[in-house]
Every structure is written in structure tokens, then in C-alpha cells.
Amino acid sequence: MQSGERERDPRFKMIPVRDIQPNPFQPRESFDKESLEELADSIKEAGVLQPILVREHGLHYQIVAGERRWRAAQMVGLKRVPCIIKETAEERVLLESLIENLHRRNLSDIERENAIHEIWERRDDFGIESKSDLARKLSLRESKVYDDIEAYEFRDSQDVSTRIPTDTIRRTRGLEPNVRRIIIDKVDLGEIKASEVDTVAKVLRRAPDHLKREVLRPKTHITPRIAEAIVERIPSEEDQKRIITEMERLSLTEDEAGNRIREVQHSGETARNSNQETPSTGIFQGDFHVVDEYECPHCGGHYVIKCDGTKDWVESVDNETSQ
């Protein structure tokens, strides 16, 4: 082995803390004070057990991985810290720093998105051929890398709040950009929960336009759970609109709206399953709704099925028989 090659091998050295500089490519934008204090207490008791990875940088050394250990060592007043000096090209520093952080201390969603996207933008420098290749180098699931890059690009193009988690953005994928933004804003405002985003997205992919508009309306009375129930249980758009109007007019709670949906669903099923000879009239008469009417093949009587919004009943046309 040539002497020049030996010089490029990693080597151990105790380095003065003052001669070490932080990594300008550090993906972590902030360090939790409490966790740093815990690490400092550990270092005070046992010292720095894992060397800091550095590279030579002019007259100083630049951290490649281990900035938390370096900061904690400063907090307890250490003069020197154990380091591994490694020849690392500048274009590799970001990649190695990210890998170190991803597998030691979780980054925030924003920090991770920014770092992964930056590596992806500079993929030619790192010899990365695809997102799948990037996932392998970072030892991450391929879907996670796709999610972070897509979330970064959507967040950047739509100026999405940093308070919104990557997973919330992912759940809106496939919808129109303006619709995604409305849903995300509703999460940010507390109008819907992050856990309800999947339900909202599913409803918007299946619902008729009038229900979509209602779901996206600011401060709507239609919760994600109720919107899903309307889509799944009420096929008639006329009945859907009636329920939406009732919820708004009567300020129904979610449970009350659920009961009303079940009543309308039951009425529709009763009408479809009866031996009807005459199509359902669907007419309101006074305080009740005529659901269906039919001729009894046994007694020859003419009957109607009525609903007052709380119960159904069968009544003869001449009102002589009811049940």
C-alpha cells in the first residue's frame, strides 16, 4: 500500500474542542436543550464514549457526524474529545451527516424533507441514479423517500405551514392541488383532525359535486365521518341534499345526523324491497313523507308507506287500517 493511501485511512486523535467546527451541511436546524443536557450529564460521568467523526478543513477540523456529542462536551467543559479523522469529500459530507442523524436522533419532518430533497437535487454529485437508489443508500423504505421528496415539493409550491406533518401531506396525494391545500389548511385551523384526512380524501374521490363543495366549505357542519356515511349509505342526491340542509338548519350533532342518515337509508331500503306496483311518489304530505304505495294481492286493499322522520308505518288509503 502506498504511503499516500495510508494517509487517507481513518485515524484516531484527541482533538481540542476549540479546533473543531460544526458541519455547515448539518440537516438538523435545532438541538433539543433537554436532550443535550441529558447527554452532557452522561459525558460528565463517563466521557465521550463514541468518537466524533471529523474531516480536516484548513487549520481546523469539520464535523461530519456527532455534533450533539461535541456540543454536549462543550457544555461540561471538556478540553479535548476523541475523534476519527476521515478524508471526506465535501459532496459526501451532507450524505453522511444525514445518515448519522436519521439513525441516531429523529429529525423533524421539515429537517428530514429538506435534507433528503437536497441530496436528491444533488444526486449526480453522489452518484445516485434514482429515488430507489437513494432509499438504499439511506437505509430507508423507498416509499418514505418518495413521501419526503413529494411533500417538500408540495410544501414549497403551496407555502404549506411547517406545523403540518409530512404524513398529512401524503394522505392528500392524488387530489387537485387547490383541494389538497384546503384540506391541509383545515387541519392547520383545527377544523378537521390529521387522523381524519384519509376519510376526507376518500369522500372527495367518490362524492358528487354538491357534497364535495360542502365538505370543503369553511366551518361546515358536515364532519368527515358524516360525509363518509352519506356517500356510503344514501345513493339519492336529493336525499343527500336534504340531510345536509337539515344538519345546517337544525344544527344536528354528529350522532343525531348519524341517526337521521340511518332513517333515510331504512326508508329507501323499505321502498326498494316492497312489492310495489306504483313507483315511490317521494312527496311530502303535511308532516310525513309518502315513501311508497301498493295494492295488496290478498285483500285488494290500497296501502301507502309513510315516514315522519322518526318512524315508518303502513296505512290504508281510506285510513281504516294502520299498523
C-alpha positions as CSV (number, residue, x, y, z in Angstrom):
1,M,0.0,0.0,0.0
2,Q,1.3,3.5,-0.9
3,S,2.1,5.9,1.9
4,G,-0.4,8.4,0.4
5,E,-3.1,5.7,0.6
6,R,-2.3,5.1,4.3
7,E,-2.7,8.8,5.0
8,R,-6.2,8.7,3.6
9,D,-7.2,5.9,6.0
10,P,-9.3,6.9,9.0
11,R,-7.2,7.7,12.1
12,F,-7.9,8.3,15.8
13,K,-6.9,11.5,17.5
14,M,-7.8,13.5,20.7
15,I,-8.6,17.0,19.3
16,P,-9.0,20.2,21.2
17,V,-12.7,21.2,21.3
18,R,-11.8,24.7,20.1
19,D,-10.3,23.3,16.9
20,I,-13.5,21.7,15.8
21,Q,-16.1,23.4,13.7
22,P,-19.7,22.5,13.2
23,N,-20.9,21.0,10.0
24,P,-22.4,23.6,7.6
25,F,-24.4,20.8,5.9
26,Q,-25.9,19.7,9.2
27,P,-29.5,18.8,8.4
28,R,-30.7,19.4,12.0
29,E,-31.8,23.0,12.4
30,S,-32.1,22.9,16.1
31,F,-31.0,20.8,19.1
32,D,-33.3,20.0,21.9
33,K,-31.9,21.6,25.1
34,E,-33.2,18.9,27.4
35,S,-31.7,16.0,25.4
36,L,-28.4,17.9,25.2
37,E,-28.3,18.3,28.9
38,E,-29.0,14.6,29.4
39,L,-26.2,13.7,27.0
40,A,-23.9,16.2,28.9
41,D,-24.7,14.5,32.2
42,S,-23.7,11.2,30.6
43,I,-20.5,12.6,29.2
44,K,-19.7,14.2,32.6
45,E,-19.9,10.7,34.2
46,A,-18.3,8.5,31.5
47,G,-16.7,10.8,28.9
48,V,-17.3,10.7,25.2
49,L,-17.6,7.0,24.5
50,Q,-18.2,7.2,20.8
51,P,-15.6,9.3,18.8
52,I,-16.8,12.2,16.7
53,L,-16.3,11.8,13.0
54,V,-14.4,14.8,11.5
55,R,-12.5,15.8,8.4
56,E,-9.6,18.1,8.0
57,H,-10.7,21.6,6.9
58,G,-7.9,24.1,6.6
59,L,-6.3,24.5,10.0
60,H,-9.3,23.1,11.8
61,Y,-11.5,20.0,11.8
62,Q,-15.1,20.0,10.5
63,I,-17.7,17.6,12.0
64,V,-19.1,15.0,9.7
65,A,-21.1,13.2,12.3
66,G,-21.5,13.7,16.1
67,E,-22.3,17.4,16.5
68,R,-24.6,16.6,19.5
69,R,-21.6,15.0,21.3
70,W,-19.4,18.0,20.5
71,R,-22.0,20.4,21.8
72,A,-22.6,18.4,25.0
73,A,-18.8,18.1,25.6
74,Q,-18.6,21.9,25.4
75,M,-21.4,22.2,28.0
76,V,-19.4,20.1,30.6
77,G,-16.1,22.0,29.8
78,L,-14.1,19.2,28.1
79,K,-10.9,20.5,26.5
80,R,-10.3,17.6,24.2
81,V,-12.6,15.0,22.6
82,P,-11.9,11.7,20.8
83,C,-12.3,11.9,17.1
84,I,-12.0,9.8,14.0
85,I,-10.4,11.8,11.2
86,K,-11.6,10.7,7.8
87,E,-10.8,12.1,4.4
88,T,-14.3,13.0,3.2
89,A,-15.0,14.9,0.0
90,E,-17.3,17.9,0.6
91,E,-20.1,16.4,-1.6
92,R,-20.2,13.4,0.8
93,V,-20.5,15.4,4.0
94,L,-24.2,16.1,3.7
95,L,-25.0,12.5,2.9
96,E,-23.0,11.1,5.8
97,S,-24.4,13.7,8.2
98,L,-28.0,12.9,7.2
99,I,-27.4,9.1,7.6
100,E,-25.9,9.8,11.1
101,N,-28.9,11.8,12.2
102,L,-31.6,9.6,10.7
103,H,-30.4,6.6,12.6
104,R,-29.4,8.2,15.9
105,R,-31.9,11.0,16.7
106,N,-35.1,11.7,14.8
107,L,-35.1,14.8,12.7
108,S,-38.2,16.9,12.5
109,D,-40.3,16.4,9.4
110,I,-39.1,19.7,7.9
111,E,-35.4,18.9,8.6
112,R,-35.7,15.5,7.1
113,E,-37.6,16.7,4.0
114,N,-35.1,19.5,3.4
115,A,-32.1,17.2,3.7
116,I,-33.4,14.4,1.6
117,H,-34.6,16.8,-1.1
118,E,-31.2,18.5,-1.1
119,I,-29.4,15.2,-1.6
120,W,-31.9,14.3,-4.4
121,E,-31.3,17.6,-6.1
122,R,-27.5,16.9,-6.0
123,R,-27.9,13.2,-6.9
124,D,-25.3,13.5,-9.7
125,D,-22.6,14.5,-7.1
126,F,-23.4,11.5,-5.0
127,G,-23.7,9.0,-7.9
128,I,-27.4,8.4,-7.1
129,E,-29.4,7.2,-10.1
130,S,-32.9,7.0,-8.8
131,K,-35.1,7.5,-5.7
132,S,-34.9,3.8,-5.1
133,D,-31.1,4.1,-5.1
134,L,-31.3,7.0,-2.7
135,A,-33.5,4.9,-0.4
136,R,-30.9,2.1,-0.4
137,K,-28.1,4.5,0.5
138,L,-30.1,6.0,3.3
139,S,-31.4,2.6,4.5
140,L,-34.9,3.9,4.3
141,R,-38.1,2.5,2.8
142,E,-38.5,3.6,-0.8
143,S,-42.0,4.9,0.0
144,K,-40.6,7.1,2.7
145,V,-38.1,8.8,0.4
146,Y,-40.9,9.3,-2.2
147,D,-43.1,10.8,0.5
148,D,-40.5,13.2,1.8
149,I,-39.5,14.5,-1.7
150,E,-43.1,14.9,-2.8
151,A,-44.0,16.6,0.5
152,Y,-41.1,19.0,0.2
153,E,-42.1,20.0,-3.4
154,F,-45.8,20.4,-2.5
155,R,-44.9,22.4,0.7
156,D,-42.6,24.6,-1.3
157,S,-45.0,25.3,-4.1
158,Q,-48.1,25.9,-1.9
159,D,-46.3,27.6,1.0
160,V,-47.7,25.0,3.5
161,S,-47.1,25.6,7.2
162,T,-44.2,23.9,8.8
163,R,-46.6,22.7,11.5
164,I,-48.2,20.2,9.0
165,P,-46.6,16.8,9.2
166,T,-45.3,15.0,6.1
167,D,-47.8,12.3,6.6
168,T,-50.8,14.7,6.4
169,I,-49.5,16.0,3.0
170,R,-49.0,12.4,1.8
171,R,-52.6,11.5,2.6
172,T,-53.9,14.2,0.2
173,R,-51.9,12.9,-2.7
174,G,-53.9,12.3,-5.9
175,L,-56.3,15.2,-5.3
176,E,-56.2,18.6,-7.1
177,P,-53.5,20.9,-5.6
178,N,-56.1,23.5,-4.6
179,V,-58.2,20.8,-2.9
180,R,-55.1,19.4,-1.1
181,R,-54.3,22.9,0.2
182,I,-57.9,23.5,1.5
183,I,-57.8,20.1,3.4
184,I,-54.3,21.0,4.9
185,D,-55.5,24.4,5.9
186,K,-58.5,22.9,7.7
187,V,-56.1,20.6,9.6
188,D,-53.9,23.6,10.5
189,L,-57.0,25.5,11.7
190,G,-58.3,22.6,13.7
191,E,-61.4,22.1,11.7
192,I,-60.5,18.5,11.0
193,K,-58.1,16.2,12.7
194,A,-55.0,14.9,11.0
195,S,-56.3,11.4,11.6
196,E,-59.4,12.3,9.5
197,V,-57.6,13.3,6.4
198,D,-57.8,9.8,4.8
199,T,-61.5,9.8,5.3
200,V,-61.9,13.3,3.7
201,A,-59.7,12.3,0.7
202,K,-61.8,9.1,0.2
203,V,-65.0,11.0,0.3
204,L,-63.8,13.6,-2.2
205,R,-62.8,10.9,-4.6
206,R,-66.3,9.4,-4.5
207,A,-68.8,12.1,-3.6
208,P,-71.0,14.1,-6.1
209,D,-70.0,17.8,-6.6
210,H,-72.6,19.2,-4.1
211,L,-71.2,17.1,-1.3
212,K,-67.6,17.9,-2.2
213,R,-68.4,21.6,-2.0
214,E,-70.0,21.2,1.4
215,V,-67.1,19.2,2.8
216,L,-64.6,21.8,1.6
217,R,-66.7,24.8,2.8
218,P,-65.1,26.7,5.8
219,K,-66.7,25.7,9.1
220,T,-69.1,23.2,7.6
221,H,-71.4,21.2,9.8
222,I,-70.6,18.0,7.7
223,T,-67.9,16.2,9.6
224,P,-65.7,13.7,7.8
225,R,-67.4,10.7,9.4
226,I,-70.9,12.0,8.4
227,A,-69.7,12.8,4.9
228,E,-68.5,9.2,4.6
229,A,-71.8,7.8,5.9
230,I,-73.8,10.0,3.4
231,V,-71.7,8.7,0.5
232,E,-71.9,5.1,1.5
233,R,-75.5,4.9,2.7
234,I,-77.5,7.4,0.8
235,P,-77.4,6.9,-3.0
236,S,-80.0,9.6,-3.8
237,E,-78.5,13.0,-4.3
238,E,-81.9,14.5,-3.4
239,D,-81.8,12.7,0.0
240,Q,-78.1,13.7,0.5
241,K,-79.0,17.4,0.0
242,R,-82.0,17.1,2.3
243,I,-79.7,15.7,5.1
244,I,-77.2,18.4,4.6
245,T,-79.9,21.1,4.8
246,E,-81.3,19.5,8.0
247,M,-77.9,19.4,9.6
248,E,-77.3,23.1,8.8
249,R,-80.9,24.2,9.7
250,L,-81.3,22.2,12.9
251,S,-77.6,22.2,14.0
252,L,-77.6,18.4,14.4
253,T,-74.8,16.8,16.3
254,E,-72.8,14.0,14.7
255,D,-74.8,11.4,16.5
256,E,-78.1,13.0,15.5
257,A,-77.0,13.2,11.9
258,G,-76.0,9.6,12.0
259,N,-79.4,8.6,13.2
260,R,-81.1,10.7,10.5
261,I,-78.9,9.0,7.9
262,R,-80.0,5.6,9.1
263,E,-83.6,6.6,9.0
264,V,-83.4,7.8,5.4
265,Q,-81.4,4.7,4.5
266,H,-84.0,2.4,6.1
267,S,-86.8,4.2,4.3
268,G,-85.1,3.8,0.9
269,E,-84.5,0.1,1.6
270,T,-88.1,-0.4,2.6
271,A,-89.3,1.2,-0.6
272,R,-86.9,-0.9,-2.8
273,N,-87.8,-4.2,-1.1
274,S,-91.6,-3.9,-1.1
275,N,-93.8,-5.5,-3.7
276,Q,-94.5,-2.1,-5.2
277,E,-96.8,-1.8,-8.2
278,T,-96.6,2.0,-8.2
279,P,-93.3,3.9,-8.2
280,S,-92.5,5.8,-5.0
281,T,-94.0,9.2,-5.0
282,G,-91.3,10.8,-2.9
283,I,-93.8,13.5,-1.9
284,F,-94.1,15.4,1.4
285,Q,-97.7,15.5,2.8
286,G,-98.0,17.6,5.9
287,D,-95.5,16.3,8.5
288,F,-94.9,13.0,6.8
289,H,-93.3,11.7,3.7
290,V,-95.1,9.1,1.4
291,V,-92.4,6.6,0.7
292,D,-94.3,4.0,-1.3
293,E,-97.8,2.7,-2.1
294,Y,-99.1,-0.6,-3.3
295,E,-102.2,-2.9,-3.8
296,C,-102.4,-5.9,-1.5
297,P,-102.8,-9.1,-3.7
298,H,-104.7,-10.9,-0.8
299,C,-107.3,-8.4,0.3
300,G,-107.3,-6.0,-2.6
301,G,-106.7,-3.0,-0.3
302,H,-104.7,0.1,-1.4
303,Y,-101.9,0.9,1.1
304,V,-99.2,3.6,1.5
305,I,-95.9,3.5,3.4
306,K,-95.4,6.8,5.3
307,C,-92.4,8.3,7.2
308,D,-92.4,11.2,9.6
309,G,-88.6,11.3,10.0
310,T,-88.6,9.1,13.1
311,K,-90.5,6.0,12.1
312,D,-92.2,4.3,9.1
313,W,-95.8,2.9,9.1
314,V,-98.2,1.3,6.7
315,E,-101.6,3.0,6.2
316,S,-104.6,2.2,4.1
317,V,-105.7,4.9,1.7
318,D,-109.1,5.2,3.4
319,N,-107.4,5.3,6.8
320,E,-109.4,2.3,8.0
321,T,-106.3,0.1,8.7
322,S,-102.9,1.2,10.0
323,Q,-100.0,-0.5,11.7
